[in-house]
Amino acid sequence: MAKVSIKGLAIAAGTTWGLGVGGAGFLAMFGWGGAFVSTLGSLYIGYSATPLGALIGLVLGFIDGAIAGAITACVYNYVTKGKDK
């Protein structure tokens, strides 16, 4: 099995989660997804349904997603180590 790029998965997961969180913050300004933003706002300090809050959510979401992606890649590479043929 091929190794997963830790940097690649971290960037991909961070970008996906960051855009999702930031996009939800932006959409919540128009009345959609307010409960989601409110819930994540209890985890991400400064995240709210405002332009600045959406930007904060995008940045914190990217960091959070990148860490999760890196951990996932490390675990995958460790578990599949030695199974190459």
N, C-alpha and C positions, 0 to 999 in steps of 0.2 A: 504494500500500500504506500502511496505517495505521502510525503509529509505535507502538512498544511502550513502555508506561510503565516507566521504569527503577525507580522506587520500588515500583511494584506487583509487578513480576517479582521484585525483590529480596526483598520481604516474603513473597511466595508460595513462592519457592524456599527461603528461609531457614526458614520455618515447616515446610515439608514435610521438609527434610533434618534439621532440629533434632528434630522429633517422631520421625522414623525412627531417628535415632541414640540419642536418649533412650529411646525405646521398646525398642530392641534392648538397651540397657544394663539396663533393667528386666527384660526377659524372660530375659536371661542369668543373673539371680539365681536363676531357676528351672530352669536347665539348657539353655535354648534359645539358640542363636546365640553361644555362648562364643567360637568361633573368630573370628567377625566382630568382636566386642567386643575381643578380644585384638589383632587386626590394627589396628583403628582406635585402640586404646590406645597403639600405637607412634607415632601421629600426633598425637593429642589428649592432651596431658599431663594426667593426673589422671582420665582416662576409664577406668572399670572396671565390673565387674558388682556395684556397690554402689549404695545410694540416692544417696549424694553423687556417685559416679562417673557415674550416669545423668543427674543434674542438670547436671554439668559437661559431659557429652556433648551434652545438649540445648542449652546455651548456646553451646558452641563449634561445634556443628553448625549452629545458626541463623546465627552469624556467617559461617561458611564458605559456607553455602548462599546467604546474602544477597549476599556478594561475587560468587559464581559467577553468580547471577541478574542482578546489575547489569552484570557484564561481558558476559553473553550479550545483554542488552537493548541495551547500547551498540553491540556489534558488529552486531546485527541492524539497528538504526536507521542505522548508518553504511553498511552494505552496501545497504540498500534506499533510501537517500537519492537523490532525483532520479528515482525510478521511478514517481512518482505520476502519474496521468492524470486 
